[in-house]
């Protein structure tokens, strides 16, 4: 998959494709259905597949740095997840548009004319049934159809994907994760919820109490999960390793920013600098502040035993 960062990097070879547009936060089963539709339409028209998304997400841009809903995945995770999909549904091109004031102010008609028609010369566009675009979200399926008739590109809207009569959506997955309904979130995602990042040096406090941790650098201010979890960490070098993770602000040591720390079972190799992915399997407990390091150490022993049992019984 070729990643195109910004409209200015679009080349002639990126034109005349079949396009889908959206935030694609989580790349859940509903998004995967769209990618299947994209594949079918591209096959029908003998054209390449192009997925357009935005950085930051529009809601993040409009929040202007104020606290916003935690996204399910950052840009690097989105690229990694798309690349991990089967070639049958993986788009050939991922176009990441910088969502800035100019794009926020752009009318829906201008977005179609300048970007979809003039720049990308699209053959077809596929959107979700709730998709809105342009200034004040004035653009919709009907408007795209009008321009499609004029400029000869096909427009397809696909119905939301439902599981047990419930529409699969990024916000519903966030709610499930926040409510500790991990299996419900996993069913909608089609895989375990995962956070990726590079292992960096921490303050080595875990090591001092007999529980060394891999500290994973998080490129985000908020996460949809918080607490202590049984996890599986994937490293390209070592494969899948079972462990326990704390995701939060570490109140016992007066931490302020969110950190992900993973203690791996029966593992002592160095992971510094490696890119790893942590899949959350079971919620063990919420974060809490302990009166002393001894109390924390006692609780971690209990947590580790519980995590081992949960991971053993789920495999």
C-alpha positions in Angstrom: 0.0 0.0 0.0 1.3 3.4 -1.0 0.9 6.2 1.5 0.3 9.7 0.0 0.8 12.4 2.6 -1.2 15.4 1.3 -2.9 16.4 -1.9 0.3 18.0 -3.2 1.9 14.5 -3.4 -0.8 13.1 -5.6 0.5 12.0 -9.0 -1.1 11.1 -12.3 -0.9 7.4 -11.3 -3.2 8.2 -8.4 -5.9 9.5 -10.6 -8.9 7.6 -12.2 -9.3 5.3 -9.2 -12.3 4.2 -7.0 -12.4 6.3 -3.8 -13.7 5.8 -0.3 -13.6 8.7 2.3 -13.9 8.7 6.1 -12.1 8.8 9.4 -11.8 5.0 9.5 -11.0 5.2 13.3 -10.5 1.6 14.4 -10.9 0.0 10.9 -13.8 -2.1 12.4 -16.0 -4.6 10.6 -18.1 -1.8 9.1 -15.0 -0.2 7.6 -13.9 -3.7 6.3 -17.3 -4.1 4.5 -16.6 -0.7 2.8 -13.2 -2.0 1.7 -14.8 -5.1 0.2 -17.2 -2.9 -1.7 -14.3 -0.7 -2.8 -12.6 -3.9 -4.1 -15.7 -5.0 -6.0 -16.2 -1.6 -7.6 -12.5 -1.3 -8.6 -12.7 -4.8 -10.2 -15.8 -3.8 -12.1 -14.2 -0.6 -13.4 -10.7 -2.1 -13.8 -9.4 0.8 -11.6 -7.1 1.1 -8.5 -8.4 1.6 -5.0 -7.9 4.8 -3.0 -8.8 5.4 0.6 -8.9 9.1 1.8 -8.7 9.9 5.5 -7.8 13.0 7.6 -5.2 14.1 10.1 -6.1 15.4 12.6 -9.6 13.9 12.7 -12.1 16.7 12.0 -13.6 16.5 15.5 -10.0 16.9 16.9 -9.4 19.9 14.8 -12.7 21.6 15.9 -11.9 20.8 19.6 -8.9 23.1 19.3 -6.7 21.2 21.7 -9.5 20.9 24.3 -10.2 17.4 25.7 -11.7 15.4 22.9 -12.9 11.8 22.7 -10.0 9.4 22.6 -9.4 8.0 19.2 -9.1 4.2 18.7 -5.9 4.4 16.7 -3.3 6.9 15.7 -2.0 7.4 12.1 0.8 4.9 12.4 -1.6 2.2 13.7 -4.1 3.0 10.9 -1.3 2.4 8.3 -0.1 -0.7 10.1 -3.6 -2.2 10.3 -4.4 -1.5 6.7 -1.1 -3.1 5.7 -2.0 -6.2 7.8 -5.3 -6.7 6.0 -5.5 -9.3 3.3 -4.5 -8.0 -0.1 -8.0 -8.5 -1.3 -9.3 -5.6 0.8 -6.2 -3.6 1.3 -6.4 -0.4 -0.9 -3.5 0.3 -3.2 -3.3 3.9 -2.0 -3.9 5.7 1.3 -4.3 9.5 0.9 -4.0 11.4 4.2 -5.3 14.9 4.0 -4.2 17.5 6.5 -7.5 18.7 8.1 -6.8 22.4 8.5 -8.8 25.7 8.4 -8.9 25.8 4.6 -10.4 22.3 4.4 -12.8 23.1 7.3 -14.0 26.2 5.4 -14.3 24.5 2.0 -17.8 24.1 0.7 -19.0 20.6 -0.2 -19.3 21.6 -3.9 -15.7 22.9 -4.0 -14.5 19.7 -2.3 -16.0 17.7 -5.0 -14.9 20.0 -7.9 -11.4 20.8 -6.8 -10.4 17.6 -5.0 -12.4 14.7 -6.4 -12.8 15.8 -10.0 -9.9 18.1 -10.8 -7.2 16.6 -8.7 -8.1 12.9 -8.4 -10.3 12.5 -11.5 -12.2 9.7 -9.7 -14.1 7.0 -11.5 -16.3 6.2 -8.6 -16.8 7.0 -4.9 -18.1 4.8 -2.1 -19.4 6.3 1.2 -21.1 5.1 4.3 -24.8 5.9 4.7 -24.1 8.5 7.4 -21.2 10.3 5.6 -21.3 14.1 5.6 -18.6 16.5 4.3 -17.8 20.1 3.5 -18.3 23.3 5.5 -21.1 22.8 8.0 -21.4 19.2 6.9 -23.6 20.2 3.9 -22.3 17.5 1.6 -24.1 14.2 1.4 -24.9 11.2 -0.9 -27.5 13.2 -2.8 -25.0 16.0 -3.6 -22.3 13.6 -4.7 -24.9 11.9 -7.0 -25.7 15.2 -8.7 -22.0 15.9 -9.3 -21.5 12.3 -10.3 -24.1 12.6 -13.0 -22.4 15.8 -14.3 -18.8 14.6 -14.2 -19.5 10.9 -14.9 -18.4 9.2 -11.8 -20.4 6.5 -10.0 -21.6 7.0 -6.4 -22.4 4.2 -4.0 -23.7 4.4 -0.5 -23.4 1.3 1.7 -25.5 0.4 4.7 -24.0 0.4 8.1 -22.8 -3.1 9.2 -24.8 -4.5 12.1 -23.9 -7.1 14.7 -26.9 -8.4 16.8 -29.1 -5.7 15.4 -26.7 -3.0 16.5 -24.9 -0.7 14.1 -21.1 -1.1 14.4 -19.4 2.2 14.9 -16.2 3.7 16.3 -18.1 5.5 19.1 -19.8 2.2 20.2 -16.4 0.5 20.3 -15.1 3.3 22.5 -18.1 3.0 24.8 -17.6 -0.8 25.0 -13.9 -0.3 25.9 -14.6 2.3 28.5 -17.3 0.0 30.1 -14.7 -2.9 30.2 -16.7 -4.8 27.6 -13.5 -5.9 25.8 -15.1 -9.0 24.0 -17.9 -6.8 22.7 -15.4 -4.3 21.3 -13.3 -7.1 19.8 -16.4 -8.5 18.1 -17.0 -5.2 16.4 -13.3 -4.7 15.5 -12.8 -8.3 14.3 -9.7 -8.5 16.4 -8.4 -7.7 19.9 -8.1 -4.0 20.7 -4.4 -3.1 20.3 -2.0 -0.2 20.9 1.4 0.0 19.3 4.5 2.1 20.0 8.2 2.0 20.6 9.7 0.7 23.8 11.5 3.5 25.6 13.4 4.0 28.9 11.3 4.6 31.9 12.1 5.4 35.5 13.0 1.8 36.3 10.7 1.7 39.4 9.1 -1.6 38.3 12.5 -3.2 38.2 13.3 -2.0 41.7 10.3 -3.9 43.1 10.9 -7.1 41.0 8.5 -6.4 38.1 10.5 -4.9 35.2 8.3 -3.2 32.6 8.5 -2.3 29.0 7.5 1.3 28.7 5.7 2.0 25.4 5.8 5.6 24.1 2.2 6.7 23.4 1.7 9.3 20.7 -1.7 10.4 22.2 -3.0 12.4 25.1 -5.9 10.1 25.8 -6.8 6.4 25.4 -10.2 4.7 25.4 -8.9 2.2 28.0 -7.5 2.7 31.5 -6.5 0.2 34.2 -4.7 -3.1 34.6 -5.1 -5.8 31.9 -3.8 -9.2 30.9 -2.2 -8.7 27.5 -0.3 -10.2 24.6 2.6 -8.2 23.3 3.8 -8.8 19.8 7.4 -8.1 18.8 8.7 -8.8 15.4 11.9 -10.3 16.9 10.3 -12.4 19.7 6.7 -13.0 18.5 3.8 -13.0 21.0 4.6 -12.7 24.7 2.1 -12.9 27.5 2.1 -10.3 30.2 0.2 -7.7 32.3 -0.2 -4.0 31.5 -1.0 -0.9 33.4 -2.4 1.8 31.2 -3.0 5.1 33.0 -1.4 7.9 35.1 0.2 5.8 37.8 -1.3 7.6 40.9 1.0 5.8 43.4 4.0 7.6 42.0 2.2 10.8 41.2 2.2 10.4 37.5 0.4 12.9 35.3 0.5 11.8 31.7 -0.9 8.5 30.5 1.6 5.7 30.2 1.5 2.1 29.0 3.8 -0.2 31.0 3.9 -3.9 30.3 5.4 -6.6 32.6 6.1 -9.7 30.5 6.0 -13.2 31.9 9.1 -15.4 31.7 10.9 -12.9 29.5 14.2 -11.0 30.1 15.5 -9.9 26.7 15.9 -6.2 25.9 13.2 -4.5 23.8 14.5 -0.9 23.9 13.8 0.9 20.7 11.7 -1.9 19.3 8.2 -1.3 17.9 5.7 -3.5 19.7 1.9 -4.0 19.7 0.0 -4.7 22.9 -3.3 -6.5 22.5 -5.6 -6.1 25.5 -7.2 -9.4 26.5 -9.0 -9.0 29.9 -9.6 -6.2 32.4 -8.2 -7.1 35.8 -9.0 -3.9 37.8 -9.0 -0.1 37.7 -5.9 1.9 38.6 -5.7 2.9 42.3 -3.3 4.8 44.5 -1.5 2.6 47.0 -0.2 3.8 50.4 3.2 2.3 49.9 5.4 0.4 47.4 5.0 -2.7 49.5 1.2 -2.6 49.0 1.7 -2.0 45.3 4.1 -5.0 45.1 1.7 -7.3 46.9 -1.2 -6.2 44.5 1.0 -6.7 41.4 1.7 -10.3 42.5 -2.0 -10.9 42.8 -2.7 -9.2 39.5 0.0 -11.3 37.7 -1.4 -14.5 39.0 -4.9 -13.5 37.8 -3.5 -12.5 34.4 -1.7 -15.8 34.0 -4.8 -17.7 34.8 -7.0 -15.7 32.4 -4.5 -16.0 29.6 -4.1 -19.7 30.1 -7.9 -20.4 30.1 -8.5 -18.2 27.1 -6.1 -20.1 24.8 
